[in-house]
């Protein structure tokens, strides 16, 4: 049975009332490549078009946006 969404990218488990978030990466499979090196480990990969973190665009058209929607996970229960 499908559950209603509270927003396009966040759903709620009705039993626990805990929100779940999703990260989505849209990339060109033929163009994806790592640009990181030992001296520059934070270089972005080529071929990544869009990245959504918790439903917000953090990368658009291959360029980083000012949005930082990530949440740090302190505890995780499997």
C-alpha positions, 0 to 999 in steps of 0.5 A, spaced: 500 500 500 502 506 497 503 512 503 502 519 501 508 523 501 509 530 505 513 533 499 516 530 493 523 528 496 521 526 503 516 521 506 514 519 513 513 512 516 506 513 519 508 508 524 514 511 527 512 518 524 520 519 523 522 523 516 526 519 511 530 523 506 533 521 500 540 523 496 539 523 488 545 524 483 544 525 476 550 523 472 552 522 465 555 514 465 559 515 459 563 522 462 563 520 469 570 521 472 574 522 478 578 528 478 581 528 485 588 527 486 593 525 492 594 533 493 587 535 491 582 530 494 576 535 494 576 536 486 569 534 484 568 529 479 566 530 471 560 528 468 555 529 474 549 534 472 545 534 478 545 532 486 539 533 490 541 532 498 535 531 502 530 534 496 535 540 495 539 542 489 546 542 492 549 541 484 546 544 478 549 543 471 555 541 474 556 547 478 556 547 486 550 551 489 550 555 496 545 550 499 548 545 504 542 540 506 546 535 509 545 532 516 550 528 520 548 522 522 550 521 529 546 514 531 544 509 526 539 503 527 539 497 522 
